[in-house]
Amino acid sequence: MSRSESPTTRPGYLNRNKQRVIGKAAWVDSNAPNQNTYKLRCERHACGFEYGADGIDIHKRKCPRCQDGKPGQPAPETLPALF
């Protein structure tokens, strides 16, 4: 893990609100300076909603569809895994 990489931005991370990180976006369209956009999926019940979020918000995100969370960015394409 690099210095700037947080465990909360790693693919597979699940926050306390059951929002799972799918991967880093293939493009940067962050609302916050020096942040990357990540694709998240709601794992709560049978929701499965996918959306984009800034890395700094991942640990506290709630689903925009089923948990009244703040609106997410459009679900981005993720970078391909190299290994």
N, C-alpha and C positions, 0 to 999 in steps of 0.2 A: 504494500500500500504506500503510495507516495505521501509526502508531507501534507499536500493540500487535499488529499482524498479522505473523506470521512466514512466511517462504517455505515452511516445512514444513507449514503449514496451508492452503495454496492448493490448490484443486482441480487435480488432475493431478500433484501432487508424488509422486514415487516414491522411497521410502527404499532403503537398501542391501539390505534384506531382501525387496525387491519388493512392498511394501505401498503401494498407491496411494490418495491422498486423493480421495474422490468429492465430498465437500462438507461443509459445516457442518450440524449437526443443527438441525431446526426447533424444538427444545426443548433446555434445558440440564439435563443429568442427569450432571454430572461428579462423579467421585470426589475431585477435588482442588479446593481453593478457587480462585476466580477463573479457572477453566478452562471452555472450551466442549467439547462432545462433537462428534466428527467421524466421518463414515462412511468406512471404509476397505475396500478390496477387495484380496485376495491375487492378485497377477499371476504367481505362481510356478507353473510347469508349467500344468496345466489345473485348478487348484484353484478360483479364483473366489469363495472364501468372503468374505462381507461381514459386518462387525461394527463396533461403535462403540468409539471410543478417545478419551481426553483429548488435547487439543492438545499438551500438554507431552511426551507419550509417543510421538508420531508418528515422530520420527526414528529410534527404536530398536525399534519394534514388530516382532514376528514373528507370523506367522499362528497363531491358536489351533488350527487344524485340521491343518495339514501341517508346521508348524515347531516345534511344542511351545511356542508363545508363551503368555503368560498369558491367561486367559479374557477375551474382549472383552465389551463391553456389547451388548445386543441391537442389531441393525442399525437405526439410526434413519432416519426420513424426513429428507430434506435440504431446506434452504431452496431455493425456486425461484430460478433465475438471472434477474436482471433485464435483462441485456444479452447 
